[in-house]
Amino acid sequence: MGLVVVYLAILVAAFFLLVVRPQRRQMSSHRALVASLNSGDEVVTTGGILGTIRSLEDDVVELEVAPAVVVRVARGAIARRVPADYEAAGDPDAADDGDAT
């Protein structure tokens, strides 16, 4: 009976270390990201929409996804900031090597 309790305790500890702690850490970093958003930041939503923040309210972000196209999304739907060098790296025309096809 005592061996079963030890195995159960090891199983619970492993579950906590491998599942619960990383999830809490990820949630904490997401909350910090959402709290630090500013107008002008380029972000990606959880749905994959890229845009620039135009205004922030308590729970809503107005995101410009194209010139003069503004979408309202939930503040918690912001997944991450876009790195400053993303546009140059992601645009195939930006790295034109002179080959005309």
C-alpha positions, 0 to 999 in steps of 0.5 A: 500500500505504501508503494502505491502512495509513493508512485502516486506522489511521483506521478502527481509531481511529474504532472505538475513539473511537466504540464502545470508549471510550463502552462503557468509560465506561458500564461504569465508571459502572455499577460505581460505581453498584453499589458505592455502593448502600445499604439504603433506596435506590429502584432499577430493575432491568434488567428494569424492576422498581422496588423499595427495597433492604432488604439487600445481600450480596456479589452479591445484593440483596433488593428490596422490590417491594410491602409484604412482597414481597421479591425477590432479584436479582443486584447487577449487575442494578440499572440505576439509582437512582430519582430522589426526585421520581419517585413524584410525577411518575409517579403520575397521582393525585398531580397531581389537579387537582380534576376528578372524572370 
